[in-house]
Amino acid sequence: MLLDLGLPKVTGFDVIQNLKEQNPAVRIVITTGYLGVDLKSELFRAGVKDCIHKPYLIDDVVKRLGSLIENP
């Protein structure tokens, strides 16, 4: 699951929790324009597998998602 943290009407953390409740094995990669050390740690504790910083190149996204698919 590729998820942007900046969502209207709901927080990225709420979506992460819902996804994990529905499927504990879901692999989540978040995208964000800013990610402090504390927030990054909290996201990884919540089950996020990787973070991609904006602006990003599509090749980087494809490579990182492909890596998660090949090596869960």
mmJSON file of the N, C-alpha and C atoms, coordinates in Angstrom:
{"data_MODEL":{"atom_site":{
"group_PDB":["ATOM","ATOM","ATOM","ATOM","ATOM","ATOM","ATOM","ATOM","ATOM","ATOM","ATOM","ATOM","ATOM","ATOM","ATOM","ATOM","ATOM","ATOM","ATOM","ATOM","ATOM","ATOM","ATOM","ATOM","ATOM","ATOM","ATOM","ATOM","ATOM","ATOM","ATOM","ATOM","ATOM","ATOM","ATOM","ATOM","ATOM","ATOM","ATOM","ATOM","ATOM","ATOM","ATOM","ATOM","ATOM","ATOM","ATOM","ATOM","ATOM","ATOM","ATOM","ATOM","ATOM","ATOM","ATOM","ATOM","ATOM","ATOM","ATOM","ATOM","ATOM","ATOM","ATOM","ATOM","ATOM","ATOM","ATOM","ATOM","ATOM","ATOM","ATOM","ATOM","ATOM","ATOM","ATOM","ATOM","ATOM","ATOM","ATOM","ATOM","ATOM","ATOM","ATOM","ATOM","ATOM","ATOM","ATOM","ATOM","ATOM","ATOM","ATOM","ATOM","ATOM","ATOM","ATOM","ATOM","ATOM","ATOM","ATOM","ATOM","ATOM","ATOM","ATOM","ATOM","ATOM","ATOM","ATOM","ATOM","ATOM","ATOM","ATOM","ATOM","ATOM","ATOM","ATOM","ATOM","ATOM","ATOM","ATOM","ATOM","ATOM","ATOM","ATOM","ATOM","ATOM","ATOM","ATOM","ATOM","ATOM","ATOM","ATOM","ATOM","ATOM","ATOM","ATOM","ATOM","ATOM","ATOM","ATOM","ATOM","ATOM","ATOM","ATOM","ATOM","ATOM","ATOM","ATOM","ATOM","ATOM","ATOM","ATOM","ATOM","ATOM","ATOM","ATOM","ATOM","ATOM","ATOM","ATOM","ATOM","ATOM","ATOM","ATOM","ATOM","ATOM","ATOM","ATOM","ATOM","ATOM","ATOM","ATOM","ATOM","ATOM","ATOM","ATOM","ATOM","ATOM","ATOM","ATOM","ATOM","ATOM","ATOM","ATOM","ATOM","ATOM","ATOM","ATOM","ATOM","ATOM","ATOM","ATOM","ATOM","ATOM","ATOM","ATOM","ATOM","ATOM","ATOM","ATOM","ATOM","ATOM","ATOM","ATOM","ATOM","ATOM","ATOM","ATOM","ATOM","ATOM","ATOM","ATOM","ATOM","ATOM","ATOM","ATOM","ATOM"],
"id":[1,2,3,4,5,6,7,8,9,10,11,12,13,14,15,16,17,18,19,20,21,22,23,24,25,26,27,28,29,30,31,32,33,34,35,36,37,38,39,40,41,42,43,44,45,46,47,48,49,50,51,52,53,54,55,56,57,58,59,60,61,62,63,64,65,66,67,68,69,70,71,72,73,74,75,76,77,78,79,80,81,82,83,84,85,86,87,88,89,90,91,92,93,94,95,96,97,98,99,100,101,102,103,104,105,106,107,108,109,110,111,112,113,114,115,116,117,118,119,120,121,122,123,124,125,126,127,128,129,130,131,132,133,134,135,136,137,138,139,140,141,142,143,144,145,146,147,148,149,150,151,152,153,154,155,156,157,158,159,160,161,162,163,164,165,166,167,168,169,170,171,172,173,174,175,176,177,178,179,180,181,182,183,184,185,186,187,188,189,190,191,192,193,194,195,196,197,198,199,200,201,202,203,204,205,206,207,208,209,210,211,212,213,214,215,216],
"type_symbol":["N","C","C","N","C","C","N","C","C","N","C","C","N","C","C","N","C","C","N","C","C","N","C","C","N","C","C","N","C","C","N","C","C","N","C","C","N","C","C","N","C","C","N","C","C","N","C","C","N","C","C","N","C","C","N","C","C","N","C","C","N","C","C","N","C","C","N","C","C","N","C","C","N","C","C","N","C","C","N","C","C","N","C","C","N","C","C","N","C","C","N","C","C","N","C","C","N","C","C","N","C","C","N","C","C","N","C","C","N","C","C","N","C","C","N","C","C","N","C","C","N","C","C","N","C","C","N","C","C","N","C","C","N","C","C","N","C","C","N","C","C","N","C","C","N","C","C","N","C","C","N","C","C","N","C","C","N","C","C","N","C","C","N","C","C","N","C","C","N","C","C","N","C","C","N","C","C","N","C","C","N","C","C","N","C","C","N","C","C","N","C","C","N","C","C","N","C","C","N","C","C","N","C","C","N","C","C","N","C","C","N","C","C","N","C","C"],
"label_atom_id":["N","CA","C","N","CA","C","N","CA","C","N","CA","C","N","CA","C","N","CA","C","N","CA","C","N","CA","C","N","CA","C","N","CA","C","N","CA","C","N","CA","C","N","CA","C","N","CA","C","N","CA","C","N","CA","C","N","CA","C","N","CA","C","N","CA","C","N","CA","C","N","CA","C","N","CA","C","N","CA","C","N","CA","C","N","CA","C","N","CA","C","N","CA","C","N","CA","C","N","CA","C","N","CA","C","N","CA","C","N","CA","C","N","CA","C","N","CA","C","N","CA","C","N","CA","C","N","CA","C","N","CA","C","N","CA","C","N","CA","C","N","CA","C","N","CA","C","N","CA","C","N","CA","C","N","CA","C","N","CA","C","N","CA","C","N","CA","C","N","CA","C","N","CA","C","N","CA","C","N","CA","C","N","CA","C","N","CA","C","N","CA","C","N","CA","C","N","CA","C","N","CA","C","N","CA","C","N","CA","C","N","CA","C","N","CA","C","N","CA","C","N","CA","C","N","CA","C","N","CA","C","N","CA","C","N","CA","C","N","CA","C","N","CA","C","N","CA","C","N","CA","C"],
"label_alt_id":[null,null,null,null,null,null,null,null,null,null,null,null,null,null,null,null,null,null,null,null,null,null,null,null,null,null,null,null,null,null,null,null,null,null,null,null,null,null,null,null,null,null,null,null,null,null,null,null,null,null,null,null,null,null,null,null,null,null,null,null,null,null,null,null,null,null,null,null,null,null,null,null,null,null,null,null,null,null,null,null,null,null,null,null,null,null,null,null,null,null,null,null,null,null,null,null,null,null,null,null,null,null,null,null,null,null,null,null,null,null,null,null,null,null,null,null,null,null,null,null,null,null,null,null,null,null,null,null,null,null,null,null,null,null,null,null,null,null,null,null,null,null,null,null,null,null,null,null,null,null,null,null,null,null,null,null,null,null,null,null,null,null,null,null,null,null,null,null,null,null,null,null,null,null,null,null,null,null,null,null,null,null,null,null,null,null,null,null,null,null,null,null,null,null,null,null,null,null,null,null,null,null,null,null,null,null,null,null,null,null,null,null,null,null,null,null],
"label_comp_id":["MET","MET","MET","LEU","LEU","LEU","LEU","LEU","LEU","ASP","ASP","ASP","LEU","LEU","LEU","GLY","GLY","GLY","LEU","LEU","LEU","PRO","PRO","PRO","LYS","LYS","LYS","VAL","VAL","VAL","THR","THR","THR","GLY","GLY","GLY","PHE","PHE","PHE","ASP","ASP","ASP","VAL","VAL","VAL","ILE","ILE","ILE","GLN","GLN","GLN","ASN","ASN","ASN","LEU","LEU","LEU","LYS","LYS","LYS","GLU","GLU","GLU","GLN","GLN","GLN","ASN","ASN","ASN","PRO","PRO","PRO","ALA","ALA","ALA","VAL","VAL","VAL","ARG","ARG","ARG","ILE","ILE","ILE","VAL","VAL","VAL","ILE","ILE","ILE","THR","THR","THR","THR","THR","THR","GLY","GLY","GLY","TYR","TYR","TYR","LEU","LEU","LEU","GLY","GLY","GLY","VAL","VAL","VAL","ASP","ASP","ASP","LEU","LEU","LEU","LYS","LYS","LYS","SER","SER","SER","GLU","GLU","GLU","LEU","LEU","LEU","PHE","PHE","PHE","ARG","ARG","ARG","ALA","ALA","ALA","GLY","GLY","GLY","VAL","VAL","VAL","LYS","LYS","LYS","ASP","ASP","ASP","CYS","CYS","CYS","ILE","ILE","ILE","HIS","HIS","HIS","LYS","LYS","LYS","PRO","PRO","PRO","TYR","TYR","TYR","LEU","LEU","LEU","ILE","ILE","ILE","ASP","ASP","ASP","ASP","ASP","ASP","VAL","VAL","VAL","VAL","VAL","VAL","LYS","LYS","LYS","ARG","ARG","ARG","LEU","LEU","LEU","GLY","GLY","GLY","SER","SER","SER","LEU","LEU","LEU","ILE","ILE","ILE","GLU","GLU","GLU","ASN","ASN","ASN","PRO","PRO","PRO"],
"label_asym_id":["A","A","A","A","A","A","A","A","A","A","A","A","A","A","A","A","A","A","A","A","A","A","A","A","A","A","A","A","A","A","A","A","A","A","A","A","A","A","A","A","A","A","A","A","A","A","A","A","A","A","A","A","A","A","A","A","A","A","A","A","A","A","A","A","A","A","A","A","A","A","A","A","A","A","A","A","A","A","A","A","A","A","A","A","A","A","A","A","A","A","A","A","A","A","A","A","A","A","A","A","A","A","A","A","A","A","A","A","A","A","A","A","A","A","A","A","A","A","A","A","A","A","A","A","A","A","A","A","A","A","A","A","A","A","A","A","A","A","A","A","A","A","A","A","A","A","A","A","A","A","A","A","A","A","A","A","A","A","A","A","A","A","A","A","A","A","A","A","A","A","A","A","A","A","A","A","A","A","A","A","A","A","A","A","A","A","A","A","A","A","A","A","A","A","A","A","A","A","A","A","A","A","A","A","A","A","A","A","A","A","A","A","A","A","A","A"],
"label_entity_id":["1","1","1","1","1","1","1","1","1","1","1","1","1","1","1","1","1","1","1","1","1","1","1","1","1","1","1","1","1","1","1","1","1","1","1","1","1","1","1","1","1","1","1","1","1","1","1","1","1","1","1","1","1","1","1","1","1","1","1","1","1","1","1","1","1","1","1","1","1","1","1","1","1","1","1","1","1","1","1","1","1","1","1","1","1","1","1","1","1","1","1","1","1","1","1","1","1","1","1","1","1","1","1","1","1","1","1","1","1","1","1","1","1","1","1","1","1","1","1","1","1","1","1","1","1","1","1","1","1","1","1","1","1","1","1","1","1","1","1","1","1","1","1","1","1","1","1","1","1","1","1","1","1","1","1","1","1","1","1","1","1","1","1","1","1","1","1","1","1","1","1","1","1","1","1","1","1","1","1","1","1","1","1","1","1","1","1","1","1","1","1","1","1","1","1","1","1","1","1","1","1","1","1","1","1","1","1","1","1","1","1","1","1","1","1","1"],
"label_seq_id":[1,1,1,2,2,2,3,3,3,4,4,4,5,5,5,6,6,6,7,7,7,8,8,8,9,9,9,10,10,10,11,11,11,12,12,12,13,13,13,14,14,14,15,15,15,16,16,16,17,17,17,18,18,18,19,19,19,20,20,20,21,21,21,22,22,22,23,23,23,24,24,24,25,25,25,26,26,26,27,27,27,28,28,28,29,29,29,30,30,30,31,31,31,32,32,32,33,33,33,34,34,34,35,35,35,36,36,36,37,37,37,38,38,38,39,39,39,40,40,40,41,41,41,42,42,42,43,43,43,44,44,44,45,45,45,46,46,46,47,47,47,48,48,48,49,49,49,50,50,50,51,51,51,52,52,52,53,53,53,54,54,54,55,55,55,56,56,56,57,57,57,58,58,58,59,59,59,60,60,60,61,61,61,62,62,62,63,63,63,64,64,64,65,65,65,66,66,66,67,67,67,68,68,68,69,69,69,70,70,70,71,71,71,72,72,72],
"pdbx_PDB_ins_code":[null,null,null,null,null,null,null,null,null,null,null,null,null,null,null,null,null,null,null,null,null,null,null,null,null,null,null,null,null,null,null,null,null,null,null,null,null,null,null,null,null,null,null,null,null,null,null,null,null,null,null,null,null,null,null,null,null,null,null,null,null,null,null,null,null,null,null,null,null,null,null,null,null,null,null,null,null,null,null,null,null,null,null,null,null,null,null,null,null,null,null,null,null,null,null,null,null,null,null,null,null,null,null,null,null,null,null,null,null,null,null,null,null,null,null,null,null,null,null,null,null,null,null,null,null,null,null,null,null,null,null,null,null,null,null,null,null,null,null,null,null,null,null,null,null,null,null,null,null,null,null,null,null,null,null,null,null,null,null,null,null,null,null,null,null,null,null,null,null,null,null,null,null,null,null,null,null,null,null,null,null,null,null,null,null,null,null,null,null,null,null,null,null,null,null,null,null,null,null,null,null,null,null,null,null,null,null,null,null,null,null,null,null,null,null,null],
"Cartn_x":[0.847,0.0,0.893,0.718,1.423,0.466,0.868,-0.028,0.623,-0.073,0.382,-0.107,0.733,0.317,-0.645,-0.563,-1.424,-2.731,-3.731,-5.023,-6.111,-7.128,-8.236,-9.168,-9.6,-10.621,-10.182,-8.981,-8.489,-6.964,-6.381,-4.92,-4.335,-3.1,-2.397,-2.296,-2.12,-2.038,-3.339,-4.47,-5.761,-5.882,-5.447,-5.501,-4.581,-3.382,-2.438,-3.051,-3.646,-4.283,-5.398,-6.248,-7.345,-6.82,-5.804,-5.23,-4.653,-3.935,-3.32,-4.371,-5.479,-6.566,-7.213,-7.401,-8.023,-7.094,-5.792,-4.818,-3.467,-3.16,-1.901,-0.653,-0.778,0.38,0.565,-0.309,-0.203,1.137,1.749,3.015,2.721,3.073,2.727,3.994,3.96,5.019,4.349,4.901,4.293,5.103,4.403,5.053,4.739,5.709,5.519,6.545,6.203,7.128,8.058,7.653,8.478,8.321,9.43,9.377,10.485,10.097,11.053,11.424,12.492,12.985,11.934,11.279,10.271,9.087,8.614,7.492,7.867,9.065,9.525,9.564,10.073,10.115,8.712,7.803,6.417,5.759,6.034,5.472,5.994,7.273,7.837,7.292,7.086,6.463,5.025,4.36,2.978,2.907,4.058,4.065,4.439,4.794,5.219,6.55,6.678,7.884,8.926,8.479,9.423,8.789,9.625,9.178,9.84,9.05,9.554,9.284,10.333,10.198,9.83,8.938,8.558,9.569,9.814,9.372,10.176,9.534,10.209,10.145,11.032,11.051,10.291,9.521,8.722,9.619,10.805,11.724,12.077,12.245,12.539,11.356,10.16,8.955,8.83,8.986,8.875,9.924,11.141,12.234,11.936,11.504,11.267,10.045,8.987,7.817,8.151,8.911,9.334,10.155,11.011,11.82,10.947,9.91,8.991,8.206,7.849,7.093,7.981,9.232,10.151,10.669,10.802,11.365,10.468,9.371,8.425,9.061],
"Cartn_y":[-1.162,0.0,1.225,2.078,3.352,4.4,5.085,5.98,7.322,8.375,9.73,10.053,10.641,10.995,12.163,13.052,14.235,13.943,13.538,13.177,14.11,14.386,15.208,14.388,14.973,14.41,13.206,12.716,11.578,11.669,11.18,11.223,9.956,10.066,8.893,7.806,8.209,7.233,6.454,7.138,6.445,5.403,5.763,4.825,3.635,3.903,2.823,1.863,2.39,1.539,0.701,1.314,0.577,-0.519,-0.202,-1.201,-2.373,-2.075,-3.128,-3.973,-3.362,-4.121,-5.069,-4.602,-5.41,-6.5,-6.174,-7.132,-6.864,-7.577,-7.336,-7.519,-8.242,-8.487,-7.415,-6.424,-5.39,-4.672,-4.406,-3.676,-2.26,-1.306,0.092,0.898,1.668,2.626,3.988,4.925,6.249,7.234,8.256,9.371,10.625,11.498,12.728,13.762,15.007,16.081,16.403,16.039,16.278,15.113,14.661,13.536,13.691,14.146,14.28,12.917,12.865,11.615,10.954,11.725,11.165,10.59,11.325,10.848,9.591,9.563,8.386,7.164,7.326,6.211,5.72,6.659,6.3,5.54,5.966,5.292,3.861,3.665,2.317,1.43,1.988,1.21,0.824,1.67,1.399,0.378,-0.009,-1.037,-0.589,0.675,1.17,0.521,0.087,-0.603,0.323,1.447,2.341,3.72,4.741,6.117,6.682,7.321,7.96,9.455,10.25,11.687,12.377,13.351,14.172,15.294,15.75,15.177,13.923,12.988,11.727,11.44,10.578,10.139,8.816,8.633,7.421,6.183,6.294,5.148,4.708,5.676,5.355,4.643,5.121,4.491,3.056,2.856,1.519,0.583,1.063,0.255,-0.155,0.785,0.494,-0.394,-0.167,-1.042,-2.435,-2.499,-3.795,-4.578,-3.902,-4.543,-5.139,-4.438,-4.96,-6.162,-6.13,-7.253,-8.497,-8.309,-9.438,-9.956,-9.074,-9.434,-8.939,-9.629,-9.145,-9.176],
"Cartn_z":[0.0,0.0,0.0,-0.967,-1.021,-0.475,0.602,1.318,1.565,1.21,1.538,2.948,3.758,5.119,5.149,4.17,4.145,3.435,4.212,3.638,4.161,3.354,3.84,4.733,5.823,6.716,7.543,7.361,8.135,8.176,9.262,9.337,8.744,8.298,7.788,8.845,10.114,11.204,11.35,11.192,11.266,10.163,8.969,7.846,8.107,8.621,8.935,9.94,11.005,12.011,11.402,10.595,9.952,9.038,8.252,7.352,8.136,9.215,10.035,10.743,11.147,11.77,10.763,9.542,8.499,7.987,7.901,7.392,8.037,9.131,9.834,8.964,7.873,7.001,5.934,5.886,4.855,4.988,3.848,3.812,3.343,4.173,3.917,3.678,2.599,2.286,2.283,3.04,3.085,2.266,1.776,1.109,1.909,2.009,2.756,2.327,2.518,2.203,3.351,4.573,5.745,6.698,7.251,8.174,9.206,10.386,11.477,12.04,12.816,13.384,14.273,15.137,16.041,15.272,14.274,13.473,12.705,12.167,11.421,12.334,13.53,14.491,14.817,15.017,15.331,14.174,12.963,11.79,11.681,11.902,11.823,12.934,14.122,15.204,14.855,14.07,13.657,12.525,11.968,10.937,9.542,9.383,8.069,7.709,6.459,6.0,5.395,4.804,4.145,4.02,3.838,3.649,2.397,1.575,0.371,0.492,0.394,0.57,-0.74,-0.634,-1.78,-1.921,-3.089,-4.359,-4.666,-5.299,-5.599,-7.097,-7.532,-8.927,-9.012,-10.049,-10.213,-10.223,-10.774,-10.786,-9.367,-8.458,-7.067,-6.411,-6.678,-6.122,-6.621,-7.905,-8.498,-7.904,-7.773,-7.224,-5.781,-4.967,-3.551,-3.345,-4.103,-4.006,-4.519,-5.606,-6.135,-5.122,-4.41,-3.377,-2.276,-1.884,-0.858,-1.37,-2.625,-3.2,-3.28,-3.686,-3.819,-2.49,-1.504,-0.19,0.933,1.163,2.184,3.558],
"occupancy":[1.0,1.0,1.0,1.0,1.0,1.0,1.0,1.0,1.0,1.0,1.0,1.0,1.0,1.0,1.0,1.0,1.0,1.0,1.0,1.0,1.0,1.0,1.0,1.0,1.0,1.0,1.0,1.0,1.0,1.0,1.0,1.0,1.0,1.0,1.0,1.0,1.0,1.0,1.0,1.0,1.0,1.0,1.0,1.0,1.0,1.0,1.0,1.0,1.0,1.0,1.0,1.0,1.0,1.0,1.0,1.0,1.0,1.0,1.0,1.0,1.0,1.0,1.0,1.0,1.0,1.0,1.0,1.0,1.0,1.0,1.0,1.0,1.0,1.0,1.0,1.0,1.0,1.0,1.0,1.0,1.0,1.0,1.0,1.0,1.0,1.0,1.0,1.0,1.0,1.0,1.0,1.0,1.0,1.0,1.0,1.0,1.0,1.0,1.0,1.0,1.0,1.0,1.0,1.0,1.0,1.0,1.0,1.0,1.0,1.0,1.0,1.0,1.0,1.0,1.0,1.0,1.0,1.0,1.0,1.0,1.0,1.0,1.0,1.0,1.0,1.0,1.0,1.0,1.0,1.0,1.0,1.0,1.0,1.0,1.0,1.0,1.0,1.0,1.0,1.0,1.0,1.0,1.0,1.0,1.0,1.0,1.0,1.0,1.0,1.0,1.0,1.0,1.0,1.0,1.0,1.0,1.0,1.0,1.0,1.0,1.0,1.0,1.0,1.0,1.0,1.0,1.0,1.0,1.0,1.0,1.0,1.0,1.0,1.0,1.0,1.0,1.0,1.0,1.0,1.0,1.0,1.0,1.0,1.0,1.0,1.0,1.0,1.0,1.0,1.0,1.0,1.0,1.0,1.0,1.0,1.0,1.0,1.0,1.0,1.0,1.0,1.0,1.0,1.0,1.0,1.0,1.0,1.0,1.0,1.0,1.0,1.0,1.0,1.0,1.0,1.0],
"B_iso_or_equiv":[0.0,0.0,0.0,0.0,0.0,0.0,0.0,0.0,0.0,0.0,0.0,0.0,0.0,0.0,0.0,0.0,0.0,0.0,0.0,0.0,0.0,0.0,0.0,0.0,0.0,0.0,0.0,0.0,0.0,0.0,0.0,0.0,0.0,0.0,0.0,0.0,0.0,0.0,0.0,0.0,0.0,0.0,0.0,0.0,0.0,0.0,0.0,0.0,0.0,0.0,0.0,0.0,0.0,0.0,0.0,0.0,0.0,0.0,0.0,0.0,0.0,0.0,0.0,0.0,0.0,0.0,0.0,0.0,0.0,0.0,0.0,0.0,0.0,0.0,0.0,0.0,0.0,0.0,0.0,0.0,0.0,0.0,0.0,0.0,0.0,0.0,0.0,0.0,0.0,0.0,0.0,0.0,0.0,0.0,0.0,0.0,0.0,0.0,0.0,0.0,0.0,0.0,0.0,0.0,0.0,0.0,0.0,0.0,0.0,0.0,0.0,0.0,0.0,0.0,0.0,0.0,0.0,0.0,0.0,0.0,0.0,0.0,0.0,0.0,0.0,0.0,0.0,0.0,0.0,0.0,0.0,0.0,0.0,0.0,0.0,0.0,0.0,0.0,0.0,0.0,0.0,0.0,0.0,0.0,0.0,0.0,0.0,0.0,0.0,0.0,0.0,0.0,0.0,0.0,0.0,0.0,0.0,0.0,0.0,0.0,0.0,0.0,0.0,0.0,0.0,0.0,0.0,0.0,0.0,0.0,0.0,0.0,0.0,0.0,0.0,0.0,0.0,0.0,0.0,0.0,0.0,0.0,0.0,0.0,0.0,0.0,0.0,0.0,0.0,0.0,0.0,0.0,0.0,0.0,0.0,0.0,0.0,0.0,0.0,0.0,0.0,0.0,0.0,0.0,0.0,0.0,0.0,0.0,0.0,0.0,0.0,0.0,0.0,0.0,0.0,0.0],
"pdbx_formal_charge":[null,null,null,null,null,null,null,null,null,null,null,null,null,null,null,null,null,null,null,null,null,null,null,null,null,null,null,null,null,null,null,null,null,null,null,null,null,null,null,null,null,null,null,null,null,null,null,null,null,null,null,null,null,null,null,null,null,null,null,null,null,null,null,null,null,null,null,null,null,null,null,null,null,null,null,null,null,null,null,null,null,null,null,null,null,null,null,null,null,null,null,null,null,null,null,null,null,null,null,null,null,null,null,null,null,null,null,null,null,null,null,null,null,null,null,null,null,null,null,null,null,null,null,null,null,null,null,null,null,null,null,null,null,null,null,null,null,null,null,null,null,null,null,null,null,null,null,null,null,null,null,null,null,null,null,null,null,null,null,null,null,null,null,null,null,null,null,null,null,null,null,null,null,null,null,null,null,null,null,null,null,null,null,null,null,null,null,null,null,null,null,null,null,null,null,null,null,null,null,null,null,null,null,null,null,null,null,null,null,null,null,null,null,null,null,null],
"auth_seq_id":[1,1,1,2,2,2,3,3,3,4,4,4,5,5,5,6,6,6,7,7,7,8,8,8,9,9,9,10,10,10,11,11,11,12,12,12,13,13,13,14,14,14,15,15,15,16,16,16,17,17,17,18,18,18,19,19,19,20,20,20,21,21,21,22,22,22,23,23,23,24,24,24,25,25,25,26,26,26,27,27,27,28,28,28,29,29,29,30,30,30,31,31,31,32,32,32,33,33,33,34,34,34,35,35,35,36,36,36,37,37,37,38,38,38,39,39,39,40,40,40,41,41,41,42,42,42,43,43,43,44,44,44,45,45,45,46,46,46,47,47,47,48,48,48,49,49,49,50,50,50,51,51,51,52,52,52,53,53,53,54,54,54,55,55,55,56,56,56,57,57,57,58,58,58,59,59,59,60,60,60,61,61,61,62,62,62,63,63,63,64,64,64,65,65,65,66,66,66,67,67,67,68,68,68,69,69,69,70,70,70,71,71,71,72,72,72],
"auth_comp_id":["MET","MET","MET","LEU","LEU","LEU","LEU","LEU","LEU","ASP","ASP","ASP","LEU","LEU","LEU","GLY","GLY","GLY","LEU","LEU","LEU","PRO","PRO","PRO","LYS","LYS","LYS","VAL","VAL","VAL","THR","THR","THR","GLY","GLY","GLY","PHE","PHE","PHE","ASP","ASP","ASP","VAL","VAL","VAL","ILE","ILE","ILE","GLN","GLN","GLN","ASN","ASN","ASN","LEU","LEU","LEU","LYS","LYS","LYS","GLU","GLU","GLU","GLN","GLN","GLN","ASN","ASN","ASN","PRO","PRO","PRO","ALA","ALA","ALA","VAL","VAL","VAL","ARG","ARG","ARG","ILE","ILE","ILE","VAL","VAL","VAL","ILE","ILE","ILE","THR","THR","THR","THR","THR","THR","GLY","GLY","GLY","TYR","TYR","TYR","LEU","LEU","LEU","GLY","GLY","GLY","VAL","VAL","VAL","ASP","ASP","ASP","LEU","LEU","LEU","LYS","LYS","LYS","SER","SER","SER","GLU","GLU","GLU","LEU","LEU","LEU","PHE","PHE","PHE","ARG","ARG","ARG","ALA","ALA","ALA","GLY","GLY","GLY","VAL","VAL","VAL","LYS","LYS","LYS","ASP","ASP","ASP","CYS","CYS","CYS","ILE","ILE","ILE","HIS","HIS","HIS","LYS","LYS","LYS","PRO","PRO","PRO","TYR","TYR","TYR","LEU","LEU","LEU","ILE","ILE","ILE","ASP","ASP","ASP","ASP","ASP","ASP","VAL","VAL","VAL","VAL","VAL","VAL","LYS","LYS","LYS","ARG","ARG","ARG","LEU","LEU","LEU","GLY","GLY","GLY","SER","SER","SER","LEU","LEU","LEU","ILE","ILE","ILE","GLU","GLU","GLU","ASN","ASN","ASN","PRO","PRO","PRO"],
"auth_asym_id":["A","A","A","A","A","A","A","A","A","A","A","A","A","A","A","A","A","A","A","A","A","A","A","A","A","A","A","A","A","A","A","A","A","A","A","A","A","A","A","A","A","A","A","A","A","A","A","A","A","A","A","A","A","A","A","A","A","A","A","A","A","A","A","A","A","A","A","A","A","A","A","A","A","A","A","A","A","A","A","A","A","A","A","A","A","A","A","A","A","A","A","A","A","A","A","A","A","A","A","A","A","A","A","A","A","A","A","A","A","A","A","A","A","A","A","A","A","A","A","A","A","A","A","A","A","A","A","A","A","A","A","A","A","A","A","A","A","A","A","A","A","A","A","A","A","A","A","A","A","A","A","A","A","A","A","A","A","A","A","A","A","A","A","A","A","A","A","A","A","A","A","A","A","A","A","A","A","A","A","A","A","A","A","A","A","A","A","A","A","A","A","A","A","A","A","A","A","A","A","A","A","A","A","A","A","A","A","A","A","A","A","A","A","A","A","A"],
"auth_atom_id":["N","CA","C","N","CA","C","N","CA","C","N","CA","C","N","CA","C","N","CA","C","N","CA","C","N","CA","C","N","CA","C","N","CA","C","N","CA","C","N","CA","C","N","CA","C","N","CA","C","N","CA","C","N","CA","C","N","CA","C","N","CA","C","N","CA","C","N","CA","C","N","CA","C","N","CA","C","N","CA","C","N","CA","C","N","CA","C","N","CA","C","N","CA","C","N","CA","C","N","CA","C","N","CA","C","N","CA","C","N","CA","C","N","CA","C","N","CA","C","N","CA","C","N","CA","C","N","CA","C","N","CA","C","N","CA","C","N","CA","C","N","CA","C","N","CA","C","N","CA","C","N","CA","C","N","CA","C","N","CA","C","N","CA","C","N","CA","C","N","CA","C","N","CA","C","N","CA","C","N","CA","C","N","CA","C","N","CA","C","N","CA","C","N","CA","C","N","CA","C","N","CA","C","N","CA","C","N","CA","C","N","CA","C","N","CA","C","N","CA","C","N","CA","C","N","CA","C","N","CA","C","N","CA","C","N","CA","C","N","CA","C","N","CA","C","N","CA","C","N","CA","C"],
"pdbx_PDB_model_num":[1,1,1,1,1,1,1,1,1,1,1,1,1,1,1,1,1,1,1,1,1,1,1,1,1,1,1,1,1,1,1,1,1,1,1,1,1,1,1,1,1,1,1,1,1,1,1,1,1,1,1,1,1,1,1,1,1,1,1,1,1,1,1,1,1,1,1,1,1,1,1,1,1,1,1,1,1,1,1,1,1,1,1,1,1,1,1,1,1,1,1,1,1,1,1,1,1,1,1,1,1,1,1,1,1,1,1,1,1,1,1,1,1,1,1,1,1,1,1,1,1,1,1,1,1,1,1,1,1,1,1,1,1,1,1,1,1,1,1,1,1,1,1,1,1,1,1,1,1,1,1,1,1,1,1,1,1,1,1,1,1,1,1,1,1,1,1,1,1,1,1,1,1,1,1,1,1,1,1,1,1,1,1,1,1,1,1,1,1,1,1,1,1,1,1,1,1,1,1,1,1,1,1,1,1,1,1,1,1,1,1,1,1,1,1,1]
}}}
